[in-house]
Amino acid sequence: MKSHTGGKPRHPFTPHIKIIQVPNSKTVFAICKWCKLKHGKVYAIENTQCVNKKDRLRSHFQNCINFKAAITKSEYENLMQITKPKKKKASKSAVSNNLPSASKSDLQGNIYF
């Protein structure tokens, strides 16, 4: 992989995609390099084009037989492991909702004036 300086780091799928810039659009699309080699650019654009985001590409590559045929099994498993979505942290409201709730009578019994 080429060295990268500044900005966000490249995702691990970069060597396996071809970037497509759509005129008059800020959105960057990607097509599967292996589908393009096997079926041609038109097929790849019509059938594999997706937004150049790691989760979208991971979804395509999980089902792409051309991708699986082009790389080794260990390389495939490694890519799927390192691009696995991270667990989201619980929000404060979710944490507080899991706390036992006190009834009104319990609270009134502990109030002193």
VMD Tcl script that draws the C-alpha trace (Angstrom):
set ca {
  {0.00 0.00 0.00}
  {1.27 3.49 -0.79}
  {2.32 5.71 2.09}
  {-0.26 8.19 3.22}
  {0.29 11.52 4.92}
  {-2.24 13.88 6.43}
  {-5.98 13.47 6.78}
  {-7.81 10.26 7.54}
  {-5.87 7.04 6.98}
  {-6.83 4.89 4.01}
  {-9.05 1.95 4.72}
  {-7.69 -1.56 4.06}
  {-9.88 -2.04 0.96}
  {-8.08 0.69 -1.01}
  {-5.95 -1.75 -3.09}
  {-9.12 -3.63 -4.13}
  {-11.19 -0.71 -5.42}
  {-11.23 1.82 -8.24}
  {-12.44 5.32 -7.35}
  {-15.15 6.85 -9.56}
  {-15.67 10.61 -9.32}
  {-19.16 11.63 -10.43}
  {-19.31 15.07 -12.09}
  {-21.11 17.76 -10.03}
  {-21.13 15.56 -6.93}
  {-19.12 15.67 -3.72}
  {-19.79 11.98 -3.15}
  {-16.92 9.65 -4.01}
  {-17.92 6.24 -5.32}
  {-15.89 3.07 -5.60}
  {-16.17 -0.05 -7.74}
  {-14.71 -3.47 -7.09}
  {-11.43 -3.86 -8.95}
  {-11.93 -7.63 -9.23}
  {-15.46 -7.36 -10.68}
  {-14.13 -4.81 -13.18}
  {-11.34 -7.16 -14.28}
  {-13.68 -10.13 -14.69}
  {-16.80 -8.46 -16.16}
  {-15.70 -5.04 -17.43}
  {-16.13 -1.46 -16.28}
  {-19.78 -1.09 -17.33}
  {-20.82 -4.17 -15.32}
  {-18.80 -3.02 -12.32}
  {-20.34 0.46 -12.35}
  {-23.89 -0.88 -12.72}
  {-23.58 -3.70 -10.17}
  {-20.84 -2.94 -7.65}
  {-20.77 0.86 -7.37}
  {-21.11 2.05 -3.79}
  {-20.08 4.99 -1.64}
  {-16.40 4.80 -0.76}
  {-17.01 3.93 2.90}
  {-15.43 1.02 4.72}
  {-18.73 -0.51 5.88}
  {-20.29 -0.36 2.38}
  {-17.23 -1.91 0.76}
  {-17.01 -4.60 3.44}
  {-20.59 -5.56 2.66}
  {-19.78 -5.96 -1.05}
  {-16.57 -7.89 -0.45}
  {-18.27 -10.34 1.92}
  {-20.41 -11.48 -1.02}
  {-18.02 -10.97 -3.94}
  {-16.80 -14.24 -5.44}
  {-14.30 -12.37 -7.66}
  {-12.68 -10.76 -4.60}
  {-12.55 -14.09 -2.74}
  {-10.94 -15.78 -5.75}
  {-8.31 -13.05 -6.13}
  {-6.90 -13.11 -2.58}
  {-5.85 -15.83 -0.16}
  {-8.20 -17.12 2.51}
  {-5.99 -15.76 5.30}
  {-5.85 -12.33 3.64}
  {-9.66 -12.35 3.30}
  {-10.14 -13.33 6.96}
  {-7.65 -10.66 8.06}
  {-9.45 -7.93 6.07}
  {-12.82 -8.96 7.48}
  {-11.42 -9.00 11.02}
  {-9.74 -5.59 10.89}
  {-12.78 -3.96 9.25}
  {-15.29 -5.48 11.66}
  {-17.58 -2.73 13.02}
  {-16.64 -1.59 16.49}
  {-19.16 -1.86 19.32}
  {-20.77 1.43 20.19}
  {-20.44 2.75 23.72}
  {-23.63 2.87 25.75}
  {-25.05 6.36 26.06}
  {-25.61 7.93 29.46}
  {-29.39 7.64 29.09}
  {-29.11 3.93 28.30}
  {-26.94 3.40 31.37}
  {-29.30 5.35 33.64}
  {-32.30 3.41 32.28}
  {-30.68 0.20 33.50}
  {-30.42 1.43 37.10}
  {-33.06 0.20 39.53}
  {-35.78 2.78 39.89}
  {-36.99 3.96 43.28}
  {-40.68 4.31 43.88}
  {-42.21 7.57 45.05}
  {-42.93 6.13 48.49}
  {-39.28 4.99 48.85}
  {-38.08 8.50 48.10}
  {-40.58 10.19 50.43}
  {-39.51 8.01 53.32}
  {-35.90 9.29 53.06}
  {-36.63 13.02 52.82}
  {-35.96 15.03 55.96}
  {-37.01 18.65 56.48}
}
mol new
graphics top color blue
foreach p $ca { graphics top sphere $p radius 0.5 }
foreach p [lrange $ca 0 end-1] q [lrange $ca 1 end] { graphics top cylinder $p $q radius 0.2 }
display resetview
